[in-house]
Amino acid sequence: MARAVPTQRRITLSVVAWVIALLIFFPILWTILTSFKTEAEAVADPPLFLNFAWTLENYAVVQERSDYLRYLWNSIAIAGGSTLLGLIIAVPAAWSMAFVPGKRTKDILLWMLSTKMLPAVGVLYPIRLILINLGLLDTKFALIFILTLINLPIIVWMLYTYFREIPGEILEAARMDGATLWSEIAHVLTPMAVPGIASTVLLNIILAWNEAFWTLTLTTVDAAPLTAFIASYSSPEGLFYAKLSAASTMAIAPILIMGWFSQKQLVRGLTFGAVK
């Protein structure tokens, strides 16, 4: 009887976890299924789950109408560029706050995090004017810079948390052996924090990939990423749900695949230092 309670508890927790996971995944599943329907079937009442005529017509139309690969490349360049630039800035910042803290370190961290509470639309007009005057509107460089600034507080906070779990004595020993500041960060700190850095990179890529507000307001054609690719299927004539679902599936497929293949690394990084 003593063993029955833990077993029953594990079964209950597993069922609850599966139910929550299915509820979270259902909108993605429904989008994928709708992408294989005709427009009439996509708005059928009652909704059709599996009993419909599967078709690839929507994907063919999307490919003919839009240059998917150009949007994909823009998303890769913007997400990858903002992540790389964010790491270059955040690693030294998190190192200094974790190992050389000052009296106002916690205040600085809270202030950085508080900037995430600022409504984006409140600074849209001045940022747009600046980019127009600099000739950077609708450029990948502008979006990389903007998304770096937006996600930088989260990157610094995550890296700061991971770095705090690394014993400072290891870095002191490296200094005693003659390690320079760069060697300390590059050859001692970074290898030890690989799981945390990897999860930070993955999270930042996801945030940059899914960013819609700035990408839709600061791009038109040249630097438009996959979020703009999806939005292009909303027209004055109405929403074409099947084609919109096909475009959405094509836009989320790369990031979903990356998430599936890197989920172990992501979980390992998010739990880095949780168990002593």
PyRosetta script that sets phi, psi and omega in degrees:
from pyrosetta import init, pose_from_sequence

init()
pose = pose_from_sequence("MARAVPTQRRITLSVVAWVIALLIFFPILWTILTSFKTEAEAVADPPLFLNFAWTLENYAVVQERSDYLRYLWNSIAIAGGSTLLGLIIAVPAAWSMAFVPGKRTKDILLWMLSTKMLPAVGVLYPIRLILINLGLLDTKFALIFILTLINLPIIVWMLYTYFREIPGEILEAARMDGATLWSEIAHVLTPMAVPGIASTVLLNIILAWNEAFWTLTLTTVDAAPLTAFIASYSSPEGLFYAKLSAASTMAIAPILIMGWFSQKQLVRGLTFGAVK")
pose.set_psi(1, -32.1)
pose.set_omega(1, -178.4)
pose.set_phi(2, -66.4)
pose.set_psi(2, -30.1)
pose.set_omega(2, -179.9)
pose.set_phi(3, -84.3)
pose.set_psi(3, -19.1)
pose.set_omega(3, -175.7)
pose.set_phi(4, -68.2)
pose.set_psi(4, -35.3)
pose.set_omega(4, -177.0)
pose.set_phi(5, -66.3)
pose.set_psi(5, -49.8)
pose.set_omega(5, 177.1)
pose.set_phi(6, -60.5)
pose.set_psi(6, -39.0)
pose.set_omega(6, 179.2)
pose.set_phi(7, -63.7)
pose.set_psi(7, -46.0)
pose.set_omega(7, 178.6)
pose.set_phi(8, -62.6)
pose.set_psi(8, -37.1)
pose.set_omega(8, 179.2)
pose.set_phi(9, -66.4)
pose.set_psi(9, -42.1)
pose.set_omega(9, 178.1)
pose.set_phi(10, -62.7)
pose.set_psi(10, -41.0)
pose.set_omega(10, 179.3)
pose.set_phi(11, -64.0)
pose.set_psi(11, -43.5)
pose.set_omega(11, 179.8)
pose.set_phi(12, -62.4)
pose.set_psi(12, -45.4)
pose.set_omega(12, 179.5)
pose.set_phi(13, -64.1)
pose.set_psi(13, -37.7)
pose.set_omega(13, 178.4)
pose.set_phi(14, -64.7)
pose.set_psi(14, -42.9)
pose.set_omega(14, 178.6)
pose.set_phi(15, -63.3)
pose.set_psi(15, -45.0)
pose.set_omega(15, 179.3)
pose.set_phi(16, -62.0)
pose.set_psi(16, -41.9)
pose.set_omega(16, 179.5)
pose.set_phi(17, -63.4)
pose.set_psi(17, -43.0)
pose.set_omega(17, 178.7)
pose.set_phi(18, -64.1)
pose.set_psi(18, -40.5)
pose.set_omega(18, 179.0)
pose.set_phi(19, -63.0)
pose.set_psi(19, -45.7)
pose.set_omega(19, 179.3)
pose.set_phi(20, -63.4)
pose.set_psi(20, -43.0)
pose.set_omega(20, -180.0)
pose.set_phi(21, -62.2)
pose.set_psi(21, -41.8)
pose.set_omega(21, 179.6)
pose.set_phi(22, -67.0)
pose.set_psi(22, -37.8)
pose.set_omega(22, 178.1)
pose.set_phi(23, -64.2)
pose.set_psi(23, -39.4)
pose.set_omega(23, 179.3)
pose.set_phi(24, -69.4)
pose.set_psi(24, -39.7)
pose.set_omega(24, -175.7)
pose.set_phi(25, -80.4)
pose.set_psi(25, -18.5)
pose.set_omega(25, -173.9)
pose.set_phi(26, -58.6)
pose.set_psi(26, -44.1)
pose.set_omega(26, 178.0)
pose.set_phi(27, -58.5)
pose.set_psi(27, -37.0)
pose.set_omega(27, 177.5)
pose.set_phi(28, -67.2)
pose.set_psi(28, -44.0)
pose.set_omega(28, 178.8)
pose.set_phi(29, -61.2)
pose.set_psi(29, -42.7)
pose.set_omega(29, -179.2)
pose.set_phi(30, -65.5)
pose.set_psi(30, -38.3)
pose.set_omega(30, 177.2)
pose.set_phi(31, -62.5)
pose.set_psi(31, -43.9)
pose.set_omega(31, 179.9)
pose.set_phi(32, -63.8)
pose.set_psi(32, -44.3)
pose.set_omega(32, 179.2)
pose.set_phi(33, -63.7)
pose.set_psi(33, -41.6)
pose.set_omega(33, -179.1)
pose.set_phi(34, -64.2)
pose.set_psi(34, -29.2)
pose.set_omega(34, -179.7)
pose.set_phi(35, -66.3)
pose.set_psi(35, -17.7)
pose.set_omega(35, 179.3)
pose.set_phi(36, -99.8)
pose.set_psi(36, 7.4)
pose.set_omega(36, 180.0)
pose.set_phi(37, -99.7)
pose.set_psi(37, 163.6)
pose.set_omega(37, 168.3)
pose.set_phi(38, -78.1)
pose.set_psi(38, 167.3)
pose.set_omega(38, -180.0)
pose.set_phi(39, -61.9)
pose.set_psi(39, -36.8)
pose.set_omega(39, 178.9)
pose.set_phi(40, -66.5)
pose.set_psi(40, -42.2)
pose.set_omega(40, 180.0)
pose.set_phi(41, -69.6)
pose.set_psi(41, -28.8)
pose.set_omega(41, -178.4)
pose.set_phi(42, -67.3)
pose.set_psi(42, -26.9)
pose.set_omega(42, -179.3)
pose.set_phi(43, -112.3)
pose.set_psi(43, 17.4)
pose.set_omega(43, -178.1)
pose.set_phi(44, -65.1)
pose.set_psi(44, 148.1)
pose.set_omega(44, 177.9)
pose.set_phi(45, -130.9)
pose.set_psi(45, 112.8)
pose.set_omega(45, 7.8)
pose.set_phi(46, -75.4)
pose.set_psi(46, 158.7)
pose.set_omega(46, -178.3)
pose.set_phi(47, -61.3)
pose.set_psi(47, 146.3)
pose.set_omega(47, 178.3)
pose.set_phi(48, -96.4)
pose.set_psi(48, 126.0)
pose.set_omega(48, -178.1)
pose.set_phi(49, -91.5)
pose.set_psi(49, -64.9)
pose.set_omega(49, 178.6)
pose.set_phi(50, -122.2)
pose.set_psi(50, -15.5)
pose.set_omega(50, -176.2)
pose.set_phi(51, -88.3)
pose.set_psi(51, 68.6)
pose.set_omega(51, 176.3)
pose.set_phi(52, -143.7)
pose.set_psi(52, 166.1)
pose.set_omega(52, -179.3)
pose.set_phi(53, -82.3)
pose.set_psi(53, 108.2)
pose.set_omega(53, -176.8)
pose.set_phi(54, -68.6)
pose.set_psi(54, 135.7)
pose.set_omega(54, -178.1)
pose.set_phi(55, -145.8)
pose.set_psi(55, 149.6)
pose.set_omega(55, 176.1)
pose.set_phi(56, -102.5)
pose.set_psi(56, 11.6)
pose.set_omega(56, -175.7)
pose.set_phi(57, -59.6)
pose.set_psi(57, -40.2)
pose.set_omega(57, -177.5)
pose.set_phi(58, -62.8)
pose.set_psi(58, -40.4)
pose.set_omega(58, 178.6)
pose.set_phi(59, -66.5)
pose.set_psi(59, -37.5)
pose.set_omega(59, 178.5)
pose.set_phi(60, -65.2)
pose.set_psi(60, -42.4)
pose.set_omega(60, 179.8)
pose.set_phi(61, -64.9)
pose.set_psi(61, -43.1)
pose.set_omega(61, -180.0)
pose.set_phi(62, -62.1)
pose.set_psi(62, -42.2)
pose.set_omega(62, 178.8)
pose.set_phi(63, -63.8)
pose.set_psi(63, -39.5)
pose.set_omega(63, -179.8)
pose.set_phi(64, -70.8)
pose.set_psi(64, -36.6)
pose.set_omega(64, -173.7)
pose.set_phi(65, -80.8)
pose.set_psi(65, -33.9)
pose.set_omega(65, -172.6)
pose.set_phi(66, -127.1)
pose.set_psi(66, 152.3)
pose.set_omega(66, 175.4)
pose.set_phi(67, -89.5)
pose.set_psi(67, 83.5)
pose.set_omega(67, -174.6)
pose.set_phi(68, -57.8)
pose.set_psi(68, -42.1)
pose.set_omega(68, -176.0)
pose.set_phi(69, -63.4)
pose.set_psi(69, -33.0)
pose.set_omega(69, 178.4)
pose.set_phi(70, -68.0)
pose.set_psi(70, -44.6)
pose.set_omega(70, 176.9)
pose.set_phi(71, -62.1)
pose.set_psi(71, -40.7)
pose.set_omega(71, -179.9)
pose.set_phi(72, -62.4)
pose.set_psi(72, -45.6)
pose.set_omega(72, 179.5)
pose.set_phi(73, -62.3)
pose.set_psi(73, -40.3)
pose.set_omega(73, 177.9)
pose.set_phi(74, -61.2)
pose.set_psi(74, -42.1)
pose.set_omega(74, 178.8)
pose.set_phi(75, -64.4)
pose.set_psi(75, -42.8)
pose.set_omega(75, 179.2)
pose.set_phi(76, -63.1)
pose.set_psi(76, -45.4)
pose.set_omega(76, -178.5)
pose.set_phi(77, -65.3)
pose.set_psi(77, -42.2)
pose.set_omega(77, -177.4)
pose.set_phi(78, -70.9)
pose.set_psi(78, -47.6)
pose.set_omega(78, -179.3)
pose.set_phi(79, -65.9)
pose.set_psi(79, -45.0)
pose.set_omega(79, 179.7)
pose.set_phi(80, -67.5)
pose.set_psi(80, -42.1)
pose.set_omega(80, -179.4)
pose.set_phi(81, -65.6)
pose.set_psi(81, -43.5)
pose.set_omega(81, 179.8)
pose.set_phi(82, -67.1)
pose.set_psi(82, -34.3)
pose.set_omega(82, 178.3)
pose.set_phi(83, -67.5)
pose.set_psi(83, -45.3)
pose.set_omega(83, 179.7)
pose.set_phi(84, -63.1)
pose.set_psi(84, -46.5)
pose.set_omega(84, 179.6)
pose.set_phi(85, -64.1)
pose.set_psi(85, -39.3)
pose.set_omega(85, 178.5)
pose.set_phi(86, -62.6)
pose.set_psi(86, -40.0)
pose.set_omega(86, 178.6)
pose.set_phi(87, -66.4)
pose.set_psi(87, -40.9)
pose.set_omega(87, 179.9)
pose.set_phi(88, -58.5)
pose.set_psi(88, -36.5)
pose.set_omega(88, -179.9)
pose.set_phi(89, -83.8)
pose.set_psi(89, -40.8)
pose.set_omega(89, -169.6)
pose.set_phi(90, -77.1)
pose.set_psi(90, -34.8)
pose.set_omega(90, -177.1)
pose.set_phi(91, -61.0)
pose.set_psi(91, -51.6)
pose.set_omega(91, 177.1)
pose.set_phi(92, -63.0)
pose.set_psi(92, -36.9)
pose.set_omega(92, -179.6)
pose.set_phi(93, -64.6)
pose.set_psi(93, -46.5)
pose.set_omega(93, 179.6)
pose.set_phi(94, -66.2)
pose.set_psi(94, -36.2)
pose.set_omega(94, 177.4)
pose.set_phi(95, -60.8)
pose.set_psi(95, -46.9)
pose.set_omega(95, -177.1)
pose.set_phi(96, -65.8)
pose.set_psi(96, -38.3)
pose.set_omega(96, -179.5)
pose.set_phi(97, -73.0)
pose.set_psi(97, -32.5)
pose.set_omega(97, -177.4)
pose.set_phi(98, -80.2)
pose.set_psi(98, -38.0)
pose.set_omega(98, -172.5)
pose.set_phi(99, -111.5)
pose.set_psi(99, -16.3)
pose.set_omega(99, 175.3)
pose.set_phi(100, -130.9)
pose.set_psi(100, 60.3)
pose.set_omega(100, -175.4)
pose.set_phi(101, -70.5)
pose.set_psi(101, 149.1)
pose.set_omega(101, 175.8)
pose.set_phi(102, -111.6)
pose.set_psi(102, -177.6)
pose.set_omega(102, -178.9)
pose.set_phi(103, -65.2)
pose.set_psi(103, -28.6)
pose.set_omega(103, -175.8)
pose.set_phi(104, -106.4)
pose.set_psi(104, 16.6)
pose.set_omega(104, -177.2)
pose.set_phi(105, -60.1)
pose.set_psi(105, -48.6)
pose.set_omega(105, 179.8)
pose.set_phi(106, -62.8)
pose.set_psi(106, -37.3)
pose.set_omega(106, 178.4)
pose.set_phi(107, -64.9)
pose.set_psi(107, -40.1)
pose.set_omega(107, 179.0)
pose.set_phi(108, -64.1)
pose.set_psi(108, -43.4)
pose.set_omega(108, 178.9)
pose.set_phi(109, -62.4)
pose.set_psi(109, -43.2)
pose.set_omega(109, 178.3)
pose.set_phi(110, -66.0)
pose.set_psi(110, -38.1)
pose.set_omega(110, 177.8)
pose.set_phi(111, -64.4)
pose.set_psi(111, -42.9)
pose.set_omega(111, 177.9)
pose.set_phi(112, -60.2)
pose.set_psi(112, -43.1)
pose.set_omega(112, -179.7)
pose.set_phi(113, -67.7)
pose.set_psi(113, -32.4)
pose.set_omega(113, -178.9)
pose.set_phi(114, -66.2)
pose.set_psi(114, -23.8)
pose.set_omega(114, 178.6)
pose.set_phi(115, -66.0)
pose.set_psi(115, -20.7)
pose.set_omega(115, 177.0)
pose.set_phi(116, -69.9)
pose.set_psi(116, -16.5)
pose.set_omega(116, -179.8)
pose.set_phi(117, -85.7)
pose.set_psi(117, -7.9)
pose.set_omega(117, 179.9)
pose.set_phi(118, -71.0)
pose.set_psi(118, 125.8)
pose.set_omega(118, 177.0)
pose.set_phi(119, -61.0)
pose.set_psi(119, 127.4)
pose.set_omega(119, -176.2)
pose.set_phi(120, -60.4)
pose.set_psi(120, -35.6)
pose.set_omega(120, -177.4)
pose.set_phi(121, -65.7)
pose.set_psi(121, -20.9)
pose.set_omega(121, -179.4)
pose.set_phi(122, -67.8)
pose.set_psi(122, -24.4)
pose.set_omega(122, -179.7)
pose.set_phi(123, -115.4)
pose.set_psi(123, 7.2)
pose.set_omega(123, -177.5)
pose.set_phi(124, -63.7)
pose.set_psi(124, -47.2)
pose.set_omega(124, -173.9)
pose.set_phi(125, -62.9)
pose.set_psi(125, -49.8)
pose.set_omega(125, 178.9)
pose.set_phi(126, -63.9)
pose.set_psi(126, -38.5)
pose.set_omega(126, 179.4)
pose.set_phi(127, -65.3)
pose.set_psi(127, -41.2)
pose.set_omega(127, 178.8)
pose.set_phi(128, -63.4)
pose.set_psi(128, -41.0)
pose.set_omega(128, 178.5)
pose.set_phi(129, -63.9)
pose.set_psi(129, -41.7)
pose.set_omega(129, 179.1)
pose.set_phi(130, -61.5)
pose.set_psi(130, -44.9)
pose.set_omega(130, -178.9)
pose.set_phi(131, -66.1)
pose.set_psi(131, -36.4)
pose.set_omega(131, 177.7)
pose.set_phi(132, -64.6)
pose.set_psi(132, -44.5)
pose.set_omega(132, -179.0)
pose.set_phi(133, -66.8)
pose.set_psi(133, -30.8)
pose.set_omega(133, 179.0)
pose.set_phi(134, -87.5)
pose.set_psi(134, -5.0)
pose.set_omega(134, -178.4)
pose.set_phi(135, 71.2)
pose.set_psi(135, 27.7)
pose.set_omega(135, -176.4)
pose.set_phi(136, -109.7)
pose.set_psi(136, 4.8)
pose.set_omega(136, 178.3)
pose.set_phi(137, -66.2)
pose.set_psi(137, 138.7)
pose.set_omega(137, -178.3)
pose.set_phi(138, 62.4)
pose.set_psi(138, 44.7)
pose.set_omega(138, 174.6)
pose.set_phi(139, -128.3)
pose.set_psi(139, 149.5)
pose.set_omega(139, 178.8)
pose.set_phi(140, -66.6)
pose.set_psi(140, -34.0)
pose.set_omega(140, 179.9)
pose.set_phi(141, -59.3)
pose.set_psi(141, -43.8)
pose.set_omega(141, -179.4)
pose.set_phi(142, -62.5)
pose.set_psi(142, -44.9)
pose.set_omega(142, -179.5)
pose.set_phi(143, -66.7)
pose.set_psi(143, -38.4)
pose.set_omega(143, 177.3)
pose.set_phi(144, -60.6)
pose.set_psi(144, -44.0)
pose.set_omega(144, -179.2)
pose.set_phi(145, -66.6)
pose.set_psi(145, -45.3)
pose.set_omega(145, -178.6)
pose.set_phi(146, -64.4)
pose.set_psi(146, -47.5)
pose.set_omega(146, -178.3)
pose.set_phi(147, -67.7)
pose.set_psi(147, -30.2)
pose.set_omega(147, 174.9)
pose.set_phi(148, -62.4)
pose.set_psi(148, -46.9)
pose.set_omega(148, 179.7)
pose.set_phi(149, -64.9)
pose.set_psi(149, -36.3)
pose.set_omega(149, -178.7)
pose.set_phi(150, -67.6)
pose.set_psi(150, -43.4)
pose.set_omega(150, -174.6)
pose.set_phi(151, -92.6)
pose.set_psi(151, -7.1)
pose.set_omega(151, -176.7)
pose.set_phi(152, -58.9)
pose.set_psi(152, -42.3)
pose.set_omega(152, 178.1)
pose.set_phi(153, -56.8)
pose.set_psi(153, -40.5)
pose.set_omega(153, -179.7)
pose.set_phi(154, -68.3)
pose.set_psi(154, -41.1)
pose.set_omega(154, 179.6)
pose.set_phi(155, -62.6)
pose.set_psi(155, -46.1)
pose.set_omega(155, -178.9)
pose.set_phi(156, -63.3)
pose.set_psi(156, -44.2)
pose.set_omega(156, -179.9)
pose.set_phi(157, -61.2)
pose.set_psi(157, -46.0)
pose.set_omega(157, -178.8)
pose.set_phi(158, -64.1)
pose.set_psi(158, -46.6)
pose.set_omega(158, -179.8)
pose.set_phi(159, -65.8)
pose.set_psi(159, -37.8)
pose.set_omega(159, 177.0)
pose.set_phi(160, -59.8)
pose.set_psi(160, -43.2)
pose.set_omega(160, 179.3)
pose.set_phi(161, -63.3)
pose.set_psi(161, -42.5)
pose.set_omega(161, 179.8)
pose.set_phi(162, -68.3)
pose.set_psi(162, -42.8)
pose.set_omega(162, -178.0)
pose.set_phi(163, -64.6)
pose.set_psi(163, -31.9)
pose.set_omega(163, 179.8)
pose.set_phi(164, -63.6)
pose.set_psi(164, -23.6)
pose.set_omega(164, -178.9)
pose.set_phi(165, -81.1)
pose.set_psi(165, -10.3)
pose.set_omega(165, -180.0)
pose.set_phi(166, -89.1)
pose.set_psi(166, 126.2)
pose.set_omega(166, -179.0)
pose.set_phi(167, -59.5)
pose.set_psi(167, 129.5)
pose.set_omega(167, 179.8)
pose.set_phi(168, -65.9)
pose.set_psi(168, -21.6)
pose.set_omega(168, -179.6)
pose.set_phi(169, -62.7)
pose.set_psi(169, -30.3)
pose.set_omega(169, 179.6)
pose.set_phi(170, -65.3)
pose.set_psi(170, -41.9)
pose.set_omega(170, 178.9)
pose.set_phi(171, -69.1)
pose.set_psi(171, -36.3)
pose.set_omega(171, 177.6)
pose.set_phi(172, -63.9)
pose.set_psi(172, -39.1)
pose.set_omega(172, 177.9)
pose.set_phi(173, -64.2)
pose.set_psi(173, -38.1)
pose.set_omega(173, 178.3)
pose.set_phi(174, -64.6)
pose.set_psi(174, -38.1)
pose.set_omega(174, 179.0)
pose.set_phi(175, -66.9)
pose.set_psi(175, -38.9)
pose.set_omega(175, 179.6)
pose.set_phi(176, -65.7)
pose.set_psi(176, -26.9)
pose.set_omega(176, 177.3)
pose.set_phi(177, -84.1)
pose.set_psi(177, 3.0)
pose.set_omega(177, 175.6)
pose.set_phi(178, 95.3)
pose.set_psi(178, 14.9)
pose.set_omega(178, -179.9)
pose.set_phi(179, -70.6)
pose.set_psi(179, 135.5)
pose.set_omega(179, 175.1)
pose.set_phi(180, -79.2)
pose.set_psi(180, 172.8)
pose.set_omega(180, 180.0)
pose.set_phi(181, -59.6)
pose.set_psi(181, -44.5)
pose.set_omega(181, 179.8)
pose.set_phi(182, -64.4)
pose.set_psi(182, -42.5)
pose.set_omega(182, 179.0)
pose.set_phi(183, -63.9)
pose.set_psi(183, -37.1)
pose.set_omega(183, 179.5)
pose.set_phi(184, -62.5)
pose.set_psi(184, -44.1)
pose.set_omega(184, -178.5)
pose.set_phi(185, -74.6)
pose.set_psi(185, -44.5)
pose.set_omega(185, -172.5)
pose.set_phi(186, -78.7)
pose.set_psi(186, -37.0)
pose.set_omega(186, -170.9)
pose.set_phi(187, -107.9)
pose.set_psi(187, -12.0)
pose.set_omega(187, 179.5)
pose.set_phi(188, -116.9)
pose.set_psi(188, -57.1)
pose.set_omega(188, -174.7)
pose.set_phi(189, -69.3)
pose.set_psi(189, -51.0)
pose.set_omega(189, -174.7)
pose.set_phi(190, -60.9)
pose.set_psi(190, -46.8)
pose.set_omega(190, 178.5)
pose.set_phi(191, -60.7)
pose.set_psi(191, -34.3)
pose.set_omega(191, -179.5)
pose.set_phi(192, -73.1)
pose.set_psi(192, -24.1)
pose.set_omega(192, -177.3)
pose.set_phi(193, -105.8)
pose.set_psi(193, 20.2)
pose.set_omega(193, -177.9)
pose.set_phi(194, -53.8)
pose.set_psi(194, -46.7)
pose.set_omega(194, 179.3)
pose.set_phi(195, -58.7)
pose.set_psi(195, -43.6)
pose.set_omega(195, 179.5)
pose.set_phi(196, -67.3)
pose.set_psi(196, -41.1)
pose.set_omega(196, 178.7)
pose.set_phi(197, -65.1)
pose.set_psi(197, -40.4)
pose.set_omega(197, -179.8)
pose.set_phi(198, -62.3)
pose.set_psi(198, -44.1)
pose.set_omega(198, 179.1)
pose.set_phi(199, -66.8)
pose.set_psi(199, -35.2)
pose.set_omega(199, 176.2)
pose.set_phi(200, -64.4)
pose.set_psi(200, -42.5)
pose.set_omega(200, 177.9)
pose.set_phi(201, -61.9)
pose.set_psi(201, -46.6)
pose.set_omega(201, -178.8)
pose.set_phi(202, -62.4)
pose.set_psi(202, -43.7)
pose.set_omega(202, 179.9)
pose.set_phi(203, -64.2)
pose.set_psi(203, -42.0)
pose.set_omega(203, -179.5)
pose.set_phi(204, -66.4)
pose.set_psi(204, -38.7)
pose.set_omega(204, 176.8)
pose.set_phi(205, -61.8)
pose.set_psi(205, -43.1)
pose.set_omega(205, 179.5)
pose.set_phi(206, -62.8)
pose.set_psi(206, -45.3)
pose.set_omega(206, -180.0)
pose.set_phi(207, -62.5)
pose.set_psi(207, -43.5)
pose.set_omega(207, -179.8)
pose.set_phi(208, -68.9)
pose.set_psi(208, -38.7)
pose.set_omega(208, -179.3)
pose.set_phi(209, -64.0)
pose.set_psi(209, -38.2)
pose.set_omega(209, -175.0)
pose.set_phi(210, -89.3)
pose.set_psi(210, -5.5)
pose.set_omega(210, -178.1)
pose.set_phi(211, -61.7)
pose.set_psi(211, 125.7)
pose.set_omega(211, -177.1)
pose.set_phi(212, -114.9)
pose.set_psi(212, -40.7)
pose.set_omega(212, -173.4)
pose.set_phi(213, -58.6)
pose.set_psi(213, -53.8)
pose.set_omega(213, -175.9)
pose.set_phi(214, -72.2)
pose.set_psi(214, -36.1)
pose.set_omega(214, -178.9)
pose.set_phi(215, -68.3)
pose.set_psi(215, -32.6)
pose.set_omega(215, -179.8)
pose.set_phi(216, -80.1)
pose.set_psi(216, -27.1)
pose.set_omega(216, -176.7)
pose.set_phi(217, -94.6)
pose.set_psi(217, -19.0)
pose.set_omega(217, -176.4)
pose.set_phi(218, -111.7)
pose.set_psi(218, 3.9)
pose.set_omega(218, 178.5)
pose.set_phi(219, -130.2)
pose.set_psi(219, 156.9)
pose.set_omega(219, 174.2)
pose.set_phi(220, -128.2)
pose.set_psi(220, -59.1)
pose.set_omega(220, -177.2)
pose.set_phi(221, -131.8)
pose.set_psi(221, -58.2)
pose.set_omega(221, -168.2)
pose.set_phi(222, -61.7)
pose.set_psi(222, -44.2)
pose.set_omega(222, -175.2)
pose.set_phi(223, -106.6)
pose.set_psi(223, 11.5)
pose.set_omega(223, -176.1)
pose.set_phi(224, -64.2)
pose.set_psi(224, 124.6)
pose.set_omega(224, 178.3)
pose.set_phi(225, -92.2)
pose.set_psi(225, -165.2)
pose.set_omega(225, -174.8)
pose.set_phi(226, -68.4)
pose.set_psi(226, -24.3)
pose.set_omega(226, 175.7)
pose.set_phi(227, -64.5)
pose.set_psi(227, -38.6)
pose.set_omega(227, 175.0)
pose.set_phi(228, -70.1)
pose.set_psi(228, -33.1)
pose.set_omega(228, 175.6)
pose.set_phi(229, -58.7)
pose.set_psi(229, -42.8)
pose.set_omega(229, 177.4)
pose.set_phi(230, -67.9)
pose.set_psi(230, -45.5)
pose.set_omega(230, -176.9)
pose.set_phi(231, -63.4)
pose.set_psi(231, -23.2)
pose.set_omega(231, -178.8)
pose.set_phi(232, -67.5)
pose.set_psi(232, -12.4)
pose.set_omega(232, 179.4)
pose.set_phi(233, -95.4)
pose.set_psi(233, 13.4)
pose.set_omega(233, 168.3)
pose.set_phi(234, -105.5)
pose.set_psi(234, 115.8)
pose.set_omega(234, -173.4)
pose.set_phi(235, -128.3)
pose.set_psi(235, 165.3)
pose.set_omega(235, 177.4)
pose.set_phi(236, -59.1)
pose.set_psi(236, -24.5)
pose.set_omega(236, 179.7)
pose.set_phi(237, -75.1)
pose.set_psi(237, -11.9)
pose.set_omega(237, -179.4)
pose.set_phi(238, 126.3)
pose.set_psi(238, -178.9)
pose.set_omega(238, 179.4)
pose.set_phi(239, -94.8)
pose.set_psi(239, 129.0)
pose.set_omega(239, 173.9)
pose.set_phi(240, -97.2)
pose.set_psi(240, 92.9)
pose.set_omega(240, -168.6)
pose.set_phi(241, -61.3)
pose.set_psi(241, -41.2)
pose.set_omega(241, -178.0)
pose.set_phi(242, -65.9)
pose.set_psi(242, -45.7)
pose.set_omega(242, 179.5)
pose.set_phi(243, -69.4)
pose.set_psi(243, -37.5)
pose.set_omega(243, 176.6)
pose.set_phi(244, -62.9)
pose.set_psi(244, -38.9)
pose.set_omega(244, 177.9)
pose.set_phi(245, -67.6)
pose.set_psi(245, -38.2)
pose.set_omega(245, 177.4)
pose.set_phi(246, -63.8)
pose.set_psi(246, -43.9)
pose.set_omega(246, 178.1)
pose.set_phi(247, -63.7)
pose.set_psi(247, -40.5)
pose.set_omega(247, 179.3)
pose.set_phi(248, -64.7)
pose.set_psi(248, -42.1)
pose.set_omega(248, 179.2)
pose.set_phi(249, -62.0)
pose.set_psi(249, -42.8)
pose.set_omega(249, 179.1)
pose.set_phi(250, -66.3)
pose.set_psi(250, -29.8)
pose.set_omega(250, -178.8)
pose.set_phi(251, -78.2)
pose.set_psi(251, -37.3)
pose.set_omega(251, -176.3)
pose.set_phi(252, -89.5)
pose.set_psi(252, -15.3)
pose.set_omega(252, -176.4)
pose.set_phi(253, -57.1)
pose.set_psi(253, -47.4)
pose.set_omega(253, -178.5)
pose.set_phi(254, -61.1)
pose.set_psi(254, -42.3)
pose.set_omega(254, -177.5)
pose.set_phi(255, -73.5)
pose.set_psi(255, -31.7)
pose.set_omega(255, 175.8)
pose.set_phi(256, -65.9)
pose.set_psi(256, -44.9)
pose.set_omega(256, 179.7)
pose.set_phi(257, -62.9)
pose.set_psi(257, -43.0)
pose.set_omega(257, 178.3)
pose.set_phi(258, -62.1)
pose.set_psi(258, -40.5)
pose.set_omega(258, 179.0)
pose.set_phi(259, -64.8)
pose.set_psi(259, -40.9)
pose.set_omega(259, 179.1)
pose.set_phi(260, -63.9)
pose.set_psi(260, -42.6)
pose.set_omega(260, -176.8)
pose.set_phi(261, -75.3)
pose.set_psi(261, -21.4)
pose.set_omega(261, -176.1)
pose.set_phi(262, -113.1)
pose.set_psi(262, 14.1)
pose.set_omega(262, -175.3)
pose.set_phi(263, -63.5)
pose.set_psi(263, -36.2)
pose.set_omega(263, 178.9)
pose.set_phi(264, -63.9)
pose.set_psi(264, -42.7)
pose.set_omega(264, 178.7)
pose.set_phi(265, -66.2)
pose.set_psi(265, -37.5)
pose.set_omega(265, -179.6)
pose.set_phi(266, -66.2)
pose.set_psi(266, -46.5)
pose.set_omega(266, 179.1)
pose.set_phi(267, -64.6)
pose.set_psi(267, -40.8)
pose.set_omega(267, 178.7)
pose.set_phi(268, -61.8)
pose.set_psi(268, -40.6)
pose.set_omega(268, 179.7)
pose.set_phi(269, -70.0)
pose.set_psi(269, -39.8)
pose.set_omega(269, -178.8)
pose.set_phi(270, -69.7)
pose.set_psi(270, -23.2)
pose.set_omega(270, 177.7)
pose.set_phi(271, -102.7)
pose.set_psi(271, 11.3)
pose.set_omega(271, -178.7)
pose.set_phi(272, -60.4)
pose.set_psi(272, 121.3)
pose.set_omega(272, 178.7)
pose.set_phi(273, 83.0)
pose.set_psi(273, 2.4)
pose.set_omega(273, -178.0)
pose.set_phi(274, -74.2)
pose.set_psi(274, -29.0)
pose.set_omega(274, -179.1)
pose.set_phi(275, -116.3)
pose.set_psi(275, 123.9)
pose.set_omega(275, -178.8)
pose.set_phi(276, -86.2)
pose.dump_pdb("model.pdb")
